[in-house]
Amino acid sequence: MDILQYQSDFLSYLASNKIIREPKNLYEPIDYILQIGGKRIRPVLTLIASDVFSGDYTKAMPAALAVEVFHNFTLVHDDIMDDAPLRRGNQTVHEKWDINRGILSGDAMLILAYQYFENYNPIVFQKLAQLFSKTALEVCDGQQLDVDFETRNDVTIKEYIKMITLKTSVLVAAALKMGAIVAETEEEQAQHLYNYGLNLGIAFQLQDDYLDTFGNPDTFGKQVGGDIIENKKTFLYLKALEVANEDDKEKLHALYNENQENISAKINTVSAIFSANKIPNYTHELIEFYTNKAFESLTPLNISDTAKKGLRLFGENLMCRKV
C-alpha cells in the first residue's frame, strides 16, 4: 500500500482529465480549485479500497475523480457560505472571481462528478450512483445543521458529532466503499470498510477543528481562527462550556453572541480560554477514541494483514497531521 504512488497516479489522471471547455468563465474556477492542491485523501481512499480487494486500483480512477470533484464542489459552496478568504493558502473561488461564478461552477462540478460513473458497467454504475446520491444529500443535511448551530446556544456534543458525521465523515466512508464497489466486493465487506471510514472521518474533522484554532497558519492552508470568527459550535467550544468555570463560560457566550470589532482579540481570548481549560487534551482524546473505533472495523475484513496494517497506519497518520 504505497500512498505516495496512489497520490502520484491520481494527480497524473487528474491532469489528463483537465476540464478545459467553453464557456471558460464557468470551467476556469473548476480547474482552479482542483489544481491548487489539497491532501487528496478521499480519492486516495477510493484507490486503496479497490486495491486491497482486487489488486487493481487503476480501474477506480474515475470513481476517485468523482469523489474529488464532489468534495471540491462542497468546498466552493462552503467557502461562500462562510465568506472564507483562503482555501489551501490560496484565494477562494468566490474571492478570486465572484459569488455568482462560485455558485454556478460548483453546480457544474456536482453534475460532472456523476458523469464519471458512466465509465462503469450498469450494475457498478447503479451502486455507485445510489451511494453517491445518499451521501450528497447527507452532506447537505450536515451543512444545514452546521449553519443552524451558529445561532443556537443549546447545541450538545452529541448533536455536534452527528453534524460532522453527516457533513464530513460520510464522504470519507463513501470514498472507501466506492473503491470496494468498483472491485465488486461483497456488500458486507464493503460495509465494514464504510464503517472504518465513518469513524476515521469523525476523527479527521475533530483534528481539523483543533488545527483551525491551534494550527500553524503557514501549513494549515486556511485562515486560523476561522471557526471562532464564524461562531462555529465546534467540539472545542462545546467542551469548554462543559468544563470551564462560570466566568469563562460567560466570556465565551458573549464572544460568540456579540459582534466583535477586534477579530484578532476575539481569536486570542477564545484560544486562551480553550488552552486554560485543557481543551486540546480533550480533543486529542476524542480523536484517539474514534480512530481506535475505526480500527475495530478492520478485524472482519477479508484482506491481507499487510493491507490491514496499511489502513491502520493511514489512520494513525491522520491523527498526527498538521495540515
MOGI-V956359 format. One record per run of one state. SS is the DSSP state (~ for helix, > for strand, _ for the rest). FROM is the first residue (numbers start at 1). LEN is the number of residues. If there is no record, write none. Layout:
# MOGI-V956359
SS|FROM|LEN + SS|FROM|LEN
This chain:
# MOGI-V956359
_|1|2 + ~|3|14 + _|17|7 + ~|24|12 + _|36|5 + ~|41|14 + _|55|3 + ~|58|25 + _|83|3 + >|86|2 + _|88|2 + >|90|2 + _|92|1 + ~|93|4 + _|97|2 + ~|99|21 + _|120|2 + ~|122|28 + _|150|7 + ~|157|26 + _|183|4 + ~|187|28 + _|215|2 + ~|217|4 + _|221|5 + ~|226|4 + _|230|5 + ~|235|9 + _|244|2 + ~|246|12 + _|258|5 + ~|263|14 + _|277|2 + ~|279|18 + _|297|8 + ~|305|15 + _|320|4
